Amino acid sequence: LENVMSLFIDKKFINIVSPQLDKFAWKKDNLANCRCPICGDSTTNKNKARGYFFANKNSYFYKCHNCGYGSNVYNFLKEVAPAVAKEYSLETFSSRNEKKKNDVIVPKQDEKMFNLFQKPKPKDDSQYLKNCIRVDKLDSDHFCRQFLELRKIPKDAYKLLYFTENFGKFLKGMDPETTMQCGWEPRLVIPFYNQEGDVVAAQGRALNMQDEKNARSTAKYLTVKTDKSADRLWYGQWRVNPKKRIYIVEGPLDSLFIPNTIAMVGAGALDQIPTHLSESEGVYVLDNEPRNAQIVRYNERLIELGKSVCIWPNDIKQKDINDLITSGYNSSSIKSIIDENTVSGLQANLRLTHWRKV
């Protein structure tokens, strides 16, 4: 009941302030869109609307895909409508007090029920995965399974990976409004789950990258989301202990090799780490591509933010963790290399200067 009331109050006040928001519209029952009042959105295209209100568990949040501003409803109202924010605060306070009056004492429930890091239970009957085949159920001579064996992907991860013969159809099934172009093409499907085991996004990995002609014309990864308000996806949160050092890599497959590793996928700000991991010791392990200007800029930005980064040593020529694995390194030795080359601050800037090639 408390969750329902919180959502109800948030949505009520979003609607109250909506007349002040240009191009405001509810796209779904739990997703609203408008031009961002924080940054003004596009100055050249007045039809651009990149601000989103979206429900997450028992609250609504606001996120702009242009300026990166994000907040809960109260802080958003404080920015754009202070008087409405005061009303919101009073109503929320009143609602909580009413709940306390009606509360009854119940036994402390099993903490496992509230474990944010529990492994999801994927649903094979998901509407999005119904036409896919789980990799551990593929024949041993299937080319998708052989591809994973060639990449030395851990076999215990096969039950979290899927195969589709027609990724174009899968893409449209997850997001009918997508503008991404993909035809009848087989791909490895890497689903992203919420805590209930529902698919909220997926990445399709091309399986023809060994074919040089096709590789040049094929996007290696295609990412599709059911919730367009999420600009940064995190893969593998169930594997990490927030009390230990967390390794943050670029791709889901790379995250499968090193303990306590998550992968970031998407175009959100680099400092938008999941809230429950914000106090953890984290190390960003970007790909070993010193000639890639974007990777260099990402490292620069992370160092500016005070983050710890792994700057790969010159004797490592492989591009990423998976390449290191296929070259004969084991997980333990790779973890040691990362730990020995984790730097921050001035030392990170000096190492980056020597590492970069652009």
Secondary structure, DSSP 8 states (H G I E B T S, - for coil): -HHHHHHHHHHHHHHHHGGGSTT-EEEETTEEEE--TTT-S-SS-TT---EEEEEETTEEEEEETTT--EEEHHHHHHHH-HHHHHHHHHHHHHHHHHHHHH--------GGGG-TT------TT-TTTTTSEEGGGS-TT-HHHHHHHHTT--GGGGGG-EEES-HHHHHHHH-TT------S--EEEEEEE-TTS-EEEEEEEES-TTSHHHHHHS-SEEEEES-TT--EEEE-GGG--TTS-EEEES-TTGGGTSTTEEEEEESS-TT---GGGTTS-EEEE--S-TT-HHHHHHHHHHHHTT-EEE---TT---SSHHHHHHTT--HHHHHHHHHHTEE-HHHHHHHHHHH---
